[in-house]
Amino acid sequence: MKSKILVVANWKMNPGTYDEAETLSKESELLAKKNKNLAVVLCLPYTWLTDLSHKGSKVVSFGAQDSAVADKGAYTGEISAKMLYHSRVKHVILGHSERRALGETEALIAQKVQVAVKAGLKVILCVGEKERDAHGEFLTFLRQQIVNSLAKLPKKYLSKLILAYEPVWAIGQAEKDSMKPSDIHEASLFIRKVLIDLYGKDGFTVPILYGGAVGPDNASQIILTGEVQGLLVGHVSLNPKKFGDLLASIN
Ligand code: PGA
């Protein structure tokens, strides 16, 4: 059976109040219910996450936007993957460029990935270049970023891995300034090759998502031409009308 197209909504540090978060979560669940060919994951800020994951139906999965390098202990301010797992949270985004920009290193991200998969979470590992150059050096950068962030993750955890390709320059932009679907295809082939170099034929099993200025007008072309298995959607996931149109366009 073909797997469902995965749509991960990254709410980032939004919305500002519990009531808004509850409304948005309910609306997103209704949209997911209408689009049964998709698997929808809502990644919320911690404050709203665990309450809404307990109230939420099985129509969507819930995810966090980060998790700690250890299961428990003296890590003031941190939340562990194990705690999330026991709060009906199934996914976690790790290595998002906005966290890398705050100082997260590849070594730290690699450690978080290992801890999170061992805790039972599915990791959405984000990679992507800051800029492109005509000589293709960004590809060397991309390969290194994947290799370093995975840091020899054992094969047995591959079923817990989802790779999200997010060129940093496209994030937060208007749809017209997103990456061209043909370029996304090239990038997804390259990432698949890196995964196969690392894991042999098991590298085929890891879903590759695209993220960065995805909306209702470009989502279906990105899936079709880009040959990715899903999308990571930021600002459009905060707008139920646009998010609904996006889901319907790829359902
Ligand atoms: P965007 O964000 O859809 O707003 O570009 C995507 C992301 O940062 O995950």
Boltz pocket constraint, residues with backbone or C-beta under 6 A from the ligand:
constraints:
  - pocket:
      binder: B
      contacts: [[A, 10], [A, 166], [A, 170], [A, 171], [A, 172], [A, 173], [A, 211], [A, 212], [A, 213], [A, 214], [A, 232], [A, 233], [A, 234], [A, 235], [A, 236]]
      max_distance: 6.0
